């Protein structure tokens, strides 16, 4: 059996060792590999593991032996699932390994900006000490209003941390979740996104990316925010009109932003749509690593190996995600 794992920059020693210990010939490939090179690598592969690299129809069609595609992570936007389904090749992700972890990461980013940690630590590193001048004033979470755009498991964990932990008021915009469910999670349901944004001191995005949510936070939505408001995104970069966000931060019309995801990854200090946000003390640019903890990676590796062995042993692969793009599969899958 041969397996190909793309995006080897994301180190997964447990996955690699587990496959090799089972006699699998594992080939790891770098991020940004050309489509033609990937097609060549999968020509005799039984299993394809990916994280960020696009898995296109030509790649899938170039792999006549392929038995399954495993996303070692959550997002499946980079996989041509219809092309896989035409071949009867199951596609699976690992959706549950970092839900609490990412919520913790989002909260950490939010509290860091609220307390002005980037600005203050940079000043102390530069000058050795600072005095309590007005420009270093932070903000309390207690009594503040946090708005959640998307109230799934990660959003609800964020609500618990802010509401129960810090006594913030938590509002939620999510057309797919009823008011009673949100109320049980400590969230006040709001049906008007603009109205919620106008009320918020902090906004955190926790929704999937699809045709309805792409660019959900655009120029008009950013204009609703208070001049002191902070926006956090750990979900998908394209949920925000990034050009509009850059304009709002550069103009000082919002208080700041903490980002872990971007429409174009990786970031770069120059030549990137978000390059203008580097070196701003009201911005945190995190390199898509809010999921990256010892505990979450252990869960990711364990679940990924379980899915790989299901595929390699000819058993139905377990789909735990409720993403309809995965739930429509009929070949080689079972649903948990």
C-alpha positions, 0 to 999 in steps of 0.5 A: 500500500502507498499513501501520499501526505501533502503539506508536510510542513504541518508536522504529524509524526504520529500519523507518519509513524503509524502508517509506516509501522503498518507497512504503508509506503508513505510519501510526504510532499511540501505545501505548494506542490505543483498540480503536475507533480502531485498527479505524478506522486498519486499515480500509484497511491492507495490513499491520499492525505491532505490539509491545504493543498488543492485536490483537483479533479485532474489529481483524482483522475490521475490516481486509478488505485485511490481508495480514499481521501483523508483531510487531516483537519476540518475544512474541505473546500480544497477537495473536488468532492464531486470528482471523487464521488464520480470515482466512488472514492470516499472523502473524510475529514476530522471535524471534532479534534480542535473545537474547544482548542480553537475557541480557546485560541479565539478567546486568547486573541480577543483578550490579548487585544482587549488588554493591549498586550501586543502594544505594551509588550512591544513597547517594554521590549523596545524601551525597558519600561512604560508608565500608565499613560492614556495610550496604554489603557486596556478594556474589561471583558466584564460588562462588554458585549461580544457578538458571535457570527455563527453559533456552532460548537466553537461559537458556543464554547466561546460564549461560555468562556466570555459569559460564564468566565468573564461576565460579558453579554453574548449576542449571537447571529446564526439563522440555523440555530433557534433561540432556545438552543442559544439561550441554553448556551448563554447567547441572546439570539439576534436576527439582524446582523447589522443591529448586532454589530452596532451593539458589539464591543467584540465580534468573533466569527465562527461559521462555515464558508459557503456561498451565503457566508462568503464576504458576509462581513463587508464594508457595510457590516464593518461600518456598523461597528463602533470605532473601538470594536475589535473583530476576531476571525479564526474560521475562514478568511473569505468570511470577511471582505479583507480589502474592506477590513484593511481599509477600516483598520488603516483608517482607524474606523474600528478598534482592531482585529485578530486574525488566524485565517486568510483568503490567501495563505501563507501571509507575507510581509509584502505583496499580500492583500493583508501586508498593510496590517503588519506592525500595527499594535491593534492587530494580531496576525496569527499563522493559522495555528489556533488549533495547534496544541499538544492535546488537539494534535494527539486527537487529530493524529489518532482520528486520522489514523483510524480513518486511514486504516478503515480505508486501507482495510476496505472498511467503510470510512466513518463520517463524523462531519455534518457537512452536507458535502460529505453527507451525500456520499454513498460509496465506502462510507458510514455515518456517525 
